[in-house]
Amino acid sequence: MSVSKTDMRSLVASLPVSIECPDAMLSAVRYVLEGEYESHHDGTDLDILDIGANVGSFALWAVRRWPGSRVRSFEPNPETFAILKRNIAGYGLIKPSNAAIYPSENAREAFFSRYAGDGEAGLMRYIGDTFREGVIEPSFEVDIIRPEALGSADIVKIDIEGGEAEVLAALDLSRTSLVLAEFQNRKARLTMQAVFADHDFEAVLDEECPWDPILDYMDYRRDLKGDIYGRMFYRRRGQKRLAYRSA
C-alpha cells in the first residue's frame, strides 16, 4: 500500500536512559538528555570531544544522536569521574579520561568542586571569575592535558565553567565541523566569536542570558551584575561531514 506525503508525520522519540547523578544536578542532566545540545546536524561515525564530561549526560546523548560515533570524554574530578564510568559502562564507543583540558604549562592544576558530580566545578585559575571570594575553597590537584594534544575532531563540546575561550583557541579545529560550547561572561564570548571567525565558522546558535536574576541567591560574584553567560553552536562554512536539518 502506498502512503501519500500528507499521511506522514514527524516523531521525536524519548529513549530511556539510566544515569546516576546528584540531586542538585538532576534538572541540568535532564536538560542535556532532552536536547540542550541539539543543533539539527545529522551524521554518523564521527569523532566527538566531550570536554567537561561531568557524569556523562552529553556522552550518552551523543552516542544516540550520532550513531556509530566515538566520544572522548574528559572529567577532572576523580569522584565525578567514578560516576561517569559507572554511567557509561557497556558503551564501548565512549572513552573516558580523568583529566582537565586546558592550555597550561603545568602537568597538574588546582581544581574546585563542592561535591561529586558538581556541574559548576572548574580549575582554580578561572573559577574565581564566576564564584565570589570565600566560596572556592578548599581545592585539590587534577591532571592536565593540553588541548593541542587531542588532535582534531568532527564535533567539539566544551563546558568547563570558565576557560572555554582559552581551550577553544588552543584546539586543532582543522577537521572540526561543529562546536557546541558554553561561555561564562561577555569577554569570553567575544574571544570565542573571534576564534570562530578566524576559522571560517558561522553561528547556528549564539544566545546570552543575564547573570542579574540569579545573583541574589547563589554564590556567584556580585560584580557579574550586567554581565552575561550563555551557549554558542558554530559550524564550519561549507563543511560536508554533517547534514543540516532545519528544526
C-alpha positions in Angstrom: 0.0 0.0 0.0 1.4 3.4 -0.9 1.4 6.2 1.6 0.9 9.8 0.4 3.1 12.6 1.7 0.1 14.0 3.6 -0.1 10.8 5.7 3.5 11.2 7.0 4.2 12.7 10.4 7.3 13.7 12.3 8.0 12.0 15.6 10.6 13.0 18.2 11.1 10.0 20.4 12.5 9.9 24.0 14.5 6.8 24.7 15.0 5.6 28.3 18.5 6.3 29.8 19.6 5.1 33.2 22.0 7.7 34.7 23.4 8.3 38.2 23.7 11.9 39.3 23.5 14.1 42.5 20.1 15.6 43.3 21.4 19.1 42.8 22.3 18.2 39.2 19.1 16.4 38.3 17.5 19.2 36.3 20.7 20.0 34.4 21.3 16.4 33.5 17.7 16.0 32.3 18.1 19.2 30.2 21.1 17.7 28.4 19.4 14.3 27.8 16.3 16.2 26.4 18.4 18.0 23.8 20.3 21.0 25.3 23.0 20.5 22.6 20.6 19.8 19.7 21.9 21.8 16.7 20.0 19.9 14.0 23.1 18.4 12.3 22.9 14.7 11.4 25.9 12.4 10.9 27.3 9.0 11.7 30.7 7.5 12.5 32.0 10.8 14.0 34.9 11.6 16.4 33.5 13.7 19.2 35.3 15.5 22.0 33.4 15.9 25.3 35.4 18.5 27.3 33.9 18.8 30.7 32.0 15.5 30.8 30.7 15.6 34.3 28.6 12.4 34.9 28.3 11.6 31.2 24.9 13.0 30.2 26.3 14.6 27.0 28.2 11.4 26.0 25.2 9.2 26.5 23.1 11.6 24.4 25.7 12.0 21.7 26.1 8.2 21.0 22.4 8.1 20.4 22.2 11.3 18.4 25.1 10.4 16.0 25.1 6.6 15.6 28.4 4.8 15.4 30.3 7.8 16.7 33.2 7.7 19.2 33.1 10.1 22.1 36.3 11.0 24.1 35.1 12.3 27.4 37.3 14.3 29.8 36.4 14.8 33.5 39.0 16.0 36.0 37.3 15.3 39.4 38.1 11.7 40.5 34.8 11.3 42.4 32.8 12.6 39.5 34.9 10.5 37.1 33.9 7.4 39.1 30.2 8.3 38.5 30.9 8.9 34.8 32.5 5.5 34.4 29.5 3.8 36.1 27.1 5.7 33.8 28.9 4.7 30.6 29.6 1.1 31.5 28.7 -1.0 28.5 29.1 1.9 26.0 32.3 0.9 24.2 32.3 3.9 22.0 32.7 6.3 24.9 36.3 6.6 26.1 36.7 8.4 29.5 39.8 10.2 30.7 40.3 11.5 34.2 41.9 14.9 33.3 41.1 18.5 32.7 41.7 20.0 29.2 43.5 23.4 29.5 46.5 25.1 27.8 48.5 25.0 31.0 52.3 24.8 31.4 51.7 22.5 34.4 51.1 18.8 34.5 48.6 19.3 37.4 46.4 22.2 38.4 44.3 23.1 41.5 40.7 22.3 41.0 37.5 23.4 42.8 34.4 21.1 43.3 31.8 21.3 46.0 30.6 17.7 45.7 30.9 14.6 43.4 29.0 15.4 40.2 29.2 19.2 40.7 28.4 20.7 37.3 29.9 24.1 38.3 33.3 22.8 39.2 36.4 24.1 37.4 40.1 24.9 37.6 41.1 27.4 40.3 42.8 29.6 37.7 39.5 30.6 36.2 36.6 29.5 38.5 37.2 32.7 40.6 35.8 34.7 37.7 32.4 33.2 38.5 32.3 32.4 42.2 32.7 35.0 44.9 35.7 35.0 47.3 35.5 32.5 50.1 33.4 30.0 48.2 36.0 28.3 46.1 37.9 26.6 49.0 39.3 24.0 49.6 40.7 22.7 46.3 42.7 19.7 45.1 45.0 19.0 42.2 44.0 17.2 38.9 45.8 16.1 35.8 46.0 18.4 32.9 46.0 17.6 29.1 46.8 20.4 26.7 44.2 20.9 24.0 46.6 20.6 21.1 47.4 17.0 22.3 43.8 15.9 21.5 44.0 16.2 17.7 41.1 17.5 15.6 37.6 16.0 16.0 34.4 16.3 13.9 32.4 17.7 16.8 33.7 19.5 19.9 31.6 20.2 23.0 33.1 22.4 25.7 31.5 23.1 29.1 34.1 23.7 31.8 32.6 26.6 33.7 35.1 29.2 32.5 38.2 28.7 30.4 36.3 27.7 27.3 37.8 30.6 25.3 41.4 29.5 26.2 40.6 25.9 25.3 38.9 26.7 22.1 41.8 28.9 20.9 44.3 26.2 21.6 42.4 23.3 19.9 43.2 21.9 16.5 40.0 22.8 14.6 41.3 21.9 11.2 38.9 18.9 10.9 36.1 20.2 13.1 32.7 20.7 11.5 30.7 21.7 14.7 31.5 23.3 18.1 29.0 23.2 20.9 30.2 25.4 23.8 29.1 27.5 26.7 30.6 30.8 27.9 30.6 32.4 31.4 31.0 36.1 30.5 30.9 38.7 27.7 34.7 38.8 27.4 34.9 35.0 26.8 32.1 35.2 24.3 33.8 37.9 22.2 37.1 36.0 22.3 35.4 32.8 21.1 33.5 34.6 18.4 36.9 35.9 17.1 38.3 32.4 17.1 35.3 31.1 15.1 35.7 33.9 12.6 39.4 33.2 12.1 38.5 29.5 11.4 35.6 30.3 9.0 32.8 29.1 11.3 29.3 30.6 11.2 26.7 30.7 14.1 23.9 28.2 14.3 23.0 29.5 17.8 24.6 32.2 19.9 22.4 33.2 22.8 23.0 35.1 26.1 21.4 35.1 29.5 21.8 37.9 32.1 23.5 37.0 35.4 21.4 39.5 37.3 18.3 37.4 38.2 20.4 34.7 40.0 23.0 36.8 41.8 20.9 37.3 45.0 20.5 33.7 45.9 23.6 31.9 44.5 27.3 32.0 45.4 28.3 34.0 42.2 30.4 37.2 42.1 28.2 40.2 42.6 30.2 42.1 40.0 28.7 39.8 37.4 25.8 42.2 37.5 25.3 43.5 34.0 27.3 40.6 32.5 26.1 37.6 30.6 26.6 33.8 30.2 25.2 31.5 27.5 25.8 29.0 24.8 27.0 29.0 21.2 26.8 26.5 18.4 29.0 27.2 15.5 29.6 25.2 12.3 32.3 25.4 9.6 31.1 27.1 6.4 31.0 24.6 3.6 31.6 21.5 5.7 30.4 18.2 4.3 30.7 15.9 7.3 27.3 16.8 8.8 24.0 17.3 7.1 21.9 20.2 8.4 18.2 19.5 9.1 16.0 22.5 9.9 14.1 22.3 13.1 
